[in-house]
């Protein structure tokens, strides 16, 4: 973003003044930033803080290692592991599996109903087996339910 802003400023500066030189205009700011960044006092403080952190780590590390080893020996070491974003994947796969199960049930109902209709299994109503008609009706209802849930969630 900073580079983009500098390029835009340079473009506007060149349109206003063809002799505009961005480097000359930025030179006082860059030298000030460089002086601040490489100031001996600042570098000394930063390195002193780092040295103190390293010293504290060297002091506490043996105790920490002993504590960890003691927990391992006692069988009380617990490691917690968490996947980020796994919940969304679980929800999506759960929806997909539910729809797949519905589709398999619909297919089984349709095939079973077709077999009943072809076999002319009694009881017959107007020449159509009642159980076959009920199976087709249930498979149609479940099929429409799946279609509605897919279109409602905009996942097609």
Order of alpha helices (4+ residues) and beta strands (2+ residues): alpha-alpha-alpha-alpha-beta-beta-alpha
